[in-house]
Amino acid sequence: MLIEIHAGLANTALYYTIAMAVWGLYRYFRRQGVDSSYWAALVIAEVLYLVQGALGAYLFFSGIGQLEGSFMHILYGVVAVLVVPALFMYTRGDETRRVMLVYGLGFTFMIGIILRSMATSA
């Protein structure tokens, strides 16, 4: 049951990350900066990644989730949790148009991380 929830959250994280990447790039090309809606969506994204990571850690340490080659899966999970805070630190909380490009490309990178994480779990 928990493994199915973890897999379902992975799909949710993937679709949410795609939406964040598209939204960020859309705002960049429309010459718009970060607004309060995007800040809130960033927080939701990070909470989603943290919940997914916590559930994955529980599955791993409880022995429920038996992953072969799990090191890469865990590494991708750690990277996923750290990307949004790293982007925020890099941009220093700025709200300019350039920051939208950084977030858009950062979430595009995250799409690849999530897809690789899903592939290493199979």
Residue pairs with C-beta under 8 A, 6 or more apart in sequence:
2 55
2 58
2 59
2 64
3 59
3 64
3 65
5 55
6 52
6 55
6 56
6 59
6 65
7 121
9 48
9 51
9 52
9 55
10 52
10 114
10 117
10 118
10 121
12 48
13 48
13 49
13 52
13 80
13 114
14 111
14 114
14 115
14 118
16 44
16 45
16 48
17 45
17 107
17 110
17 111
17 114
18 107
18 111
20 41
20 42
20 45
20 103
20 107
20 110
21 104
21 105
21 107
21 108
21 110
21 111
22 104
23 38
23 41
23 104
24 38
24 100
24 101
24 103
24 104
24 105
24 106
24 107
25 100
25 101
25 104
25 105
25 108
26 104
27 33
27 34
27 35
27 38
27 97
27 100
27 104
28 97
28 100
28 101
28 104
31 97
32 97
32 100
33 95
33 96
33 97
33 99
33 100
34 94
34 95
34 96
34 99
34 100
34 103
35 95
38 100
38 103
42 84
42 88
42 103
45 84
45 107
46 81
46 84
46 85
49 80
49 81
49 84
50 81
52 77
52 80
53 77
53 78
53 80
53 81
56 65
56 73
56 74
56 77
58 64
59 65
60 67
60 70
60 74
67 73
67 120
67 121
69 120
70 120
72 116
72 120
73 117
73 120
73 121
76 113
76 114
76 116
76 117
76 120
77 117
79 113
80 110
80 113
80 114
80 117
83 106
83 109
83 110
83 113
84 106
87 102
87 103
87 106
90 102
91 99
91 102
91 103
